[in-house]
Amino acid sequence: MRLLTRMSLHSTVLTLAITGAVATFASASASASDIVGHVYVNDNTTPTNTIAGFNRHADGTLTPLPDSPFPTGGAGSGVGIGSQGALQITDSGRYLLAVDPGSDQISVLRIRPDGTLRLVRSGVVSSGGDQPVSIAEHHRLVYVANAGVAETDYTGFRLRRGGRLHPLAGSTIPLPSNSQPGDVLFNGDGTNLIGTRVGTELIDSFSVGRNGRLTPASGSPFSAQGPGPFGSEFNPTNPEQLFVSNAHGGPGAGTVSAFSVSHDGTLTSIGSSPFADLQTAPCWVEITHDGRFLFTVNTAVPSISRYAIGSDGSLRLLGSTPFKEPMKLGPEDARLSPDGGTLWVVDTARDSVSGFTVGHEGLVELASSPTGLPAGATPFGIVVN
């Protein structure tokens, strides 16, 4: 009788152990299966720069990727930098491009299938100037904006096999040392490239030749339509429409400009541009993938304004959404998820990432937002896949 009792007890414990193991495995499998993509942030850390990587889950939560943060091989500056586009995912989705402003370099990291990052062989190269702050890529043609006073310019590269960057001879466009470029970007078909000069209120506009070199448009650089031309974005469904935020107009006086871009890069104002934001310091711009709506992050408020984009490129202000924890937040660069359902924002003062669902009625901040970044981060630049 005693033997039977012991056997029965042993069987019960074994059954419970197996059940628990199965439940744990099922829970882990479910957790892995609800990963819908990844978020990456340029930590701008010193002496070694790193990229913080997160799994994006279906409910909007972010969890750190294994081994995150990932070293870039270069150095960050360790101080806050205001720019748009400090990270880019290449058209192929295979590589992550990062600026390293502390070492005047740019880095290429391979994006593995699980989202983790690996620096490619010979993946760190000189940026061709002083303090790179923004990078753009189209079909393996890469341009970087260098903002430091020692050597301010736009410089081009080719992304070769294996993710190696090679300088493009004759591509460098020198700028005055007080230009303070804040963004550089291609339009959707790669025929034009623009750069904003925050310090001197100008916009550079170029046509892009087959050899990858830039030809300034007649009249370039163009006067901005407001102080502090900062973030910029081409309409993803119309490469001839360009939008630029004007960040330094003062309290409640921010605006967003809309331009028509000709084949040679000439900028022409659209409608009654610039369009009122009614907020302070609209610095960063993102556009929905269908080209119908524009978001601008108002760093000083902080809030996110949203506009409807007309077929002619004119803007209609729809409203603004405040952050739920606005004190000492410092929201900057913003990117939409590939499905357009979530807008992610890097918060430079709090060293965190905020997330908003995108719906017909506007933006709603996620319950799990904001998510903290690694200790020591002075972040700028965010990308999402």
C-alpha positions as CSV (number, residue, x, y, z in Angstrom):
1,M,0.0,0.0,0.0
2,R,2.8,2.3,0.9
3,L,4.6,1.4,-2.4
4,L,1.5,2.3,-4.4
5,T,1.2,5.6,-2.6
6,R,4.8,6.5,-3.4
7,M,4.4,5.5,-7.0
8,S,1.2,7.6,-7.2
9,L,3.0,10.6,-5.7
10,H,5.9,10.2,-8.1
11,S,3.5,10.0,-11.0
12,T,1.7,13.1,-9.9
13,V,4.9,15.2,-9.5
14,L,6.2,14.0,-12.9
15,T,2.9,14.9,-14.5
16,L,3.0,18.4,-12.9
17,A,6.6,18.9,-14.0
18,I,5.8,17.9,-17.6
19,T,2.7,20.1,-17.6
20,G,4.7,23.1,-16.3
21,A,7.4,22.6,-18.9
22,V,4.9,22.4,-21.7
23,A,3.2,25.5,-20.4
24,T,6.5,27.4,-20.2
25,F,7.4,26.3,-23.7
26,A,4.0,27.3,-25.0
27,S,4.3,30.7,-23.3
28,A,7.8,31.2,-24.8
29,S,6.5,30.2,-28.2
30,A,3.6,32.5,-28.0
31,S,5.9,35.4,-26.9
32,A,8.2,34.7,-29.9
33,S,5.3,34.4,-32.3
34,D,3.9,37.8,-31.4
35,I,7.0,39.6,-32.5
36,V,6.0,41.7,-35.5
37,G,9.3,43.7,-36.1
38,H,12.0,45.7,-34.5
39,V,12.9,49.2,-33.4
40,Y,16.5,50.5,-33.5
41,V,17.9,53.7,-31.9
42,N,21.3,55.4,-32.3
43,D,22.5,55.6,-28.7
44,N,25.3,58.1,-29.5
45,T,27.3,56.7,-26.6
46,T,31.0,57.4,-25.9
47,P,33.7,56.1,-26.0
48,T,32.0,53.3,-28.0
49,N,28.8,54.1,-29.9
50,T,26.0,51.5,-29.7
51,I,22.6,50.8,-31.3
52,A,19.7,49.8,-29.0
53,G,17.5,47.1,-30.6
54,F,14.1,46.0,-29.5
55,N,11.5,43.4,-30.5
56,R,8.2,44.9,-31.4
57,H,5.3,42.9,-30.1
58,A,1.7,42.8,-31.5
59,D,0.4,44.7,-28.4
60,G,2.9,47.5,-29.0
61,T,5.3,46.6,-26.2
62,L,9.0,46.7,-26.8
63,T,11.5,44.2,-25.3
64,P,15.3,44.4,-25.8
65,L,16.8,42.1,-28.4
66,P,19.4,39.6,-27.2
67,D,22.8,41.2,-26.7
68,S,21.4,44.7,-27.2
69,P,22.9,47.3,-27.3
70,F,25.1,46.5,-30.4
71,P,28.5,48.2,-30.8
72,T,28.9,50.2,-34.1
73,G,32.7,50.2,-34.0
74,G,32.8,54.0,-34.0
75,A,32.2,56.6,-31.2
76,G,29.2,58.7,-30.3
77,S,29.6,62.3,-29.1
78,G,28.0,61.6,-25.7
79,V,26.0,64.9,-26.0
80,G,22.5,65.6,-27.5
81,I,22.4,66.2,-31.3
82,G,19.4,67.6,-33.1
83,S,19.1,66.0,-36.5
84,Q,16.8,63.7,-38.6
85,G,18.0,60.5,-40.1
86,A,21.0,59.4,-37.9
87,L,20.0,55.8,-38.8
88,Q,18.8,54.3,-42.0
89,I,17.8,50.8,-43.1
90,T,18.9,50.1,-46.6
91,D,16.3,49.5,-49.4
92,S,17.2,45.8,-49.3
93,G,16.4,45.6,-45.6
94,R,19.7,43.8,-45.0
95,Y,21.8,46.6,-43.5
96,L,21.6,49.3,-40.9
97,L,23.6,52.5,-41.5
98,A,24.6,54.6,-38.5
99,V,26.4,57.8,-38.0
100,D,29.2,58.0,-35.4
101,P,29.5,61.7,-34.7
102,G,32.2,61.3,-32.0
103,S,34.7,59.6,-34.3
104,D,33.7,61.2,-37.7
105,Q,32.7,57.8,-39.1
106,I,29.7,55.9,-40.4
107,S,29.0,52.2,-39.7
108,V,27.3,49.4,-41.5
109,L,25.7,46.6,-39.5
110,R,24.0,43.4,-40.8
111,I,20.4,42.9,-39.7
112,R,20.1,39.2,-38.9
113,P,16.8,37.4,-39.4
114,D,16.1,37.5,-35.7
115,G,16.7,41.3,-35.6
116,T,20.0,41.2,-33.9
117,L,22.9,43.3,-35.4
118,R,26.4,42.4,-36.5
119,L,29.0,44.9,-37.6
120,V,30.1,43.9,-41.1
121,R,33.8,43.3,-42.0
122,S,35.5,46.7,-42.6
123,G,32.1,48.2,-41.7
124,V,33.4,51.5,-40.2
125,V,34.6,54.2,-42.6
126,S,35.4,57.9,-42.4
127,S,32.4,60.1,-43.0
128,G,34.4,62.4,-45.2
129,G,33.9,65.3,-42.8
130,D,33.4,66.4,-39.2
131,Q,30.6,65.1,-37.0
132,P,28.2,63.2,-39.3
133,V,24.6,63.7,-38.2
134,S,22.3,62.4,-41.0
135,I,22.6,59.6,-43.6
136,A,20.5,58.7,-46.6
137,E,20.5,55.7,-49.0
138,H,18.8,54.8,-52.3
139,H,19.7,51.7,-54.3
140,R,23.2,51.4,-52.6
141,L,24.0,55.1,-53.2
142,V,24.6,56.7,-49.8
143,Y,25.1,60.4,-48.7
144,V,25.9,61.7,-45.3
145,A,25.6,65.2,-43.9
146,N,28.6,66.3,-41.8
147,A,27.7,69.2,-39.5
148,G,30.9,69.9,-37.6
149,V,32.6,73.3,-38.1
150,A,35.9,71.8,-39.0
151,E,34.6,70.2,-42.2
152,T,30.9,70.7,-43.1
153,D,29.7,69.0,-46.2
154,Y,27.6,66.3,-47.9
155,T,29.7,63.3,-49.0
156,G,28.7,60.3,-51.1
157,F,29.5,56.5,-50.9
158,R,28.6,53.3,-52.7
159,L,27.4,50.4,-50.7
160,R,29.2,47.3,-52.1
161,R,28.8,43.6,-51.7
162,G,29.0,42.5,-48.1
163,G,27.9,45.9,-46.8
164,R,31.1,47.7,-47.4
165,L,31.0,51.4,-48.0
166,H,33.4,52.9,-50.6
167,P,33.8,56.7,-50.9
168,L,32.4,58.1,-54.2
169,A,35.1,60.2,-55.9
170,G,34.2,63.8,-56.6
171,S,31.0,63.6,-54.6
172,T,31.7,66.0,-51.7
173,I,29.7,69.3,-51.6
174,P,31.4,71.7,-49.1
175,L,29.2,73.9,-47.0
176,P,29.9,77.0,-44.9
177,S,31.0,76.1,-41.4
178,N,27.9,77.8,-39.9
179,S,25.4,75.8,-42.0
180,Q,24.5,73.2,-39.3
181,P,22.9,70.7,-41.7
182,G,20.1,68.9,-40.0
183,D,18.9,66.4,-42.5
184,V,19.8,64.8,-45.9
185,L,17.5,62.6,-47.9
186,F,16.6,61.2,-51.3
187,N,13.2,61.3,-52.9
188,G,11.4,58.1,-53.6
189,D,12.9,57.4,-57.1
190,G,16.4,58.6,-56.2
191,T,16.5,61.4,-58.7
192,N,16.7,64.3,-56.2
193,L,18.5,64.8,-52.9
194,I,17.9,67.7,-50.5
195,G,19.6,68.9,-47.3
196,T,18.5,71.4,-44.7
197,R,20.8,74.0,-43.2
198,V,19.3,74.8,-39.8
199,G,21.9,77.4,-38.9
200,T,21.5,79.6,-42.0
201,E,17.8,78.9,-42.9
202,L,18.6,77.5,-46.3
203,I,17.6,74.3,-48.2
204,D,20.1,72.6,-50.6
205,S,18.5,70.8,-53.5
206,F,20.2,68.6,-56.1
207,S,19.5,66.3,-59.0
208,V,21.3,63.0,-58.8
209,G,23.2,61.8,-61.8
210,R,23.6,58.2,-62.9
211,N,27.2,58.3,-61.6
212,G,25.8,59.2,-58.2
213,R,27.2,62.7,-58.1
214,L,25.1,65.8,-57.3
215,T,24.2,68.8,-59.5
216,P,22.8,71.8,-57.6
217,A,19.5,73.1,-58.8
218,S,19.4,76.5,-60.4
219,G,18.9,78.8,-57.4
220,S,20.1,76.4,-54.8
221,P,20.4,76.8,-51.9
222,F,16.8,78.1,-51.5
223,S,15.6,80.3,-48.7
224,A,13.5,78.5,-46.2
225,Q,10.0,79.8,-45.5
226,G,10.7,80.1,-41.8
227,P,13.5,80.1,-39.2
228,G,15.2,76.8,-38.5
229,P,14.4,74.5,-41.4
230,F,14.9,71.1,-39.8
231,G,13.2,67.8,-40.5
232,S,12.2,67.1,-44.0
233,E,10.4,64.3,-45.9
234,F,9.4,63.6,-49.5
235,N,5.9,62.3,-50.1
236,P,6.3,58.5,-50.5
237,T,3.7,58.4,-53.2
238,N,4.8,61.6,-55.0
239,P,8.5,62.2,-55.3
240,E,7.9,65.7,-56.5
241,Q,6.4,66.8,-53.1
242,L,8.7,67.9,-50.3
243,F,7.8,69.0,-46.8
244,V,10.1,70.8,-44.4
245,S,9.4,71.8,-40.8
246,N,10.4,75.3,-39.6
247,A,11.3,74.8,-35.9
248,H,12.5,78.2,-34.7
249,G,9.6,80.5,-35.1
250,G,8.9,80.9,-31.4
251,P,6.1,79.9,-29.0
252,G,3.1,78.7,-30.9
253,A,4.5,79.9,-34.2
254,G,5.9,76.7,-35.8
255,T,5.1,76.0,-39.4
256,V,5.6,73.3,-42.1
257,S,6.5,74.2,-45.6
258,A,5.4,72.4,-48.8
259,F,7.4,72.5,-52.0
260,S,7.0,71.1,-55.5
261,V,10.4,69.7,-56.7
262,S,11.2,69.8,-60.4
263,H,13.4,67.2,-62.1
264,D,16.5,69.4,-61.8
265,G,15.7,70.0,-58.1
266,T,14.2,73.5,-58.3
267,L,11.9,74.2,-55.4
268,T,8.5,75.9,-55.9
269,S,6.2,76.8,-53.0
270,I,2.9,75.0,-52.9
271,G,-0.3,77.0,-52.2
272,S,-0.3,79.1,-49.1
273,S,2.9,77.5,-47.7
274,P,4.2,77.6,-45.0
275,F,1.3,76.0,-43.1
276,A,0.6,76.9,-39.4
277,D,1.4,74.3,-36.8
278,L,0.1,76.4,-33.8
279,Q,2.7,74.6,-31.7
280,T,6.3,75.2,-30.7
281,A,9.5,73.8,-32.3
282,P,8.1,71.4,-35.0
283,C,11.4,69.7,-35.7
284,W,10.9,66.2,-37.1
285,V,8.6,65.0,-39.9
286,E,7.1,61.7,-40.9
287,I,4.5,60.9,-43.6
288,T,2.1,57.9,-43.8
289,H,3.0,55.3,-46.4
290,D,-0.1,56.1,-48.5
291,G,1.0,59.8,-48.7
292,R,-2.2,61.1,-47.1
293,F,-1.1,62.4,-43.7
294,L,1.9,64.1,-42.2
295,F,3.1,64.1,-38.6
296,T,5.5,66.6,-37.1
297,V,7.0,66.3,-33.6
298,N,6.8,69.5,-31.6
299,T,9.8,69.0,-29.3
300,A,9.3,72.0,-27.0
301,V,5.6,71.4,-26.1
302,P,5.8,68.3,-26.5
303,S,3.2,67.1,-28.9
304,I,2.7,65.6,-32.3
305,S,0.7,67.6,-34.9
306,R,-1.0,65.8,-37.8
307,Y,-2.0,67.2,-41.2
308,A,-4.0,66.0,-44.2
309,I,-2.0,66.2,-47.4
310,G,-4.0,67.4,-50.4
311,S,-3.4,66.0,-53.9
312,D,-1.6,69.3,-54.8
313,G,0.6,68.9,-51.7
314,S,-1.2,71.6,-49.6
315,L,-1.6,70.8,-45.9
316,R,-4.6,71.0,-43.6
317,L,-4.0,70.9,-39.8
318,L,-6.1,68.3,-38.1
319,G,-4.9,68.7,-34.6
320,S,-2.2,67.9,-32.1
321,T,-1.7,65.0,-29.6
322,P,0.2,65.6,-26.4
323,F,2.5,63.1,-24.8
324,K,1.1,61.5,-21.6
325,E,4.4,62.1,-19.7
326,P,5.6,65.4,-21.2
327,M,8.0,66.6,-18.5
328,K,11.7,66.4,-19.5
329,L,10.9,64.2,-22.5
330,G,12.6,65.9,-25.5
331,P,10.9,63.9,-28.3
332,E,12.8,64.1,-31.6
333,D,13.0,61.8,-34.6
334,A,9.9,59.7,-35.5
335,R,9.3,56.7,-37.7
336,L,6.2,54.7,-38.7
337,S,6.1,50.9,-38.6
338,P,6.0,49.2,-42.0
339,D,2.2,48.6,-41.7
340,G,1.7,52.3,-40.7
341,G,-0.2,51.3,-37.6
342,T,2.3,52.6,-35.0
343,L,4.4,55.8,-34.8
344,W,7.6,55.5,-32.8
345,V,9.5,58.5,-31.4
346,V,12.9,58.7,-29.8
347,D,12.9,60.8,-26.6
348,T,16.3,62.5,-26.1
349,A,15.9,64.1,-22.7
350,R,14.4,61.0,-21.0
351,D,16.5,58.4,-23.0
352,S,13.4,56.5,-24.0
353,V,11.1,55.5,-27.0
354,S,7.5,56.5,-27.1
355,G,4.9,54.8,-29.2
356,F,1.5,55.8,-30.6
357,T,-1.2,53.8,-32.4
358,V,-2.3,55.5,-35.7
359,G,-6.1,55.5,-36.3
360,H,-8.8,57.4,-38.2
361,E,-9.3,59.7,-35.2
362,G,-5.6,60.5,-34.7
363,L,-2.9,59.2,-32.4
364,V,-3.2,57.4,-29.1
365,E,-0.2,56.7,-26.9
366,L,0.4,53.1,-26.1
367,A,-0.1,51.9,-22.5
368,S,3.4,50.6,-22.4
369,S,5.0,53.9,-23.6
370,P,7.6,55.1,-23.0
371,T,10.2,52.4,-23.0
372,G,13.7,53.1,-21.5
373,L,17.0,53.0,-23.5
374,P,20.3,51.6,-22.2
375,A,22.1,53.5,-19.5
376,G,24.4,56.2,-20.9
377,A,22.5,56.8,-24.1
378,T,22.2,60.3,-25.6
379,P,20.0,59.1,-28.4
380,F,19.2,60.5,-31.8
381,G,17.8,58.7,-34.8
382,I,15.3,55.9,-35.0
383,V,14.3,53.3,-37.6
384,V,11.6,50.6,-37.6
385,N,11.2,47.3,-39.5
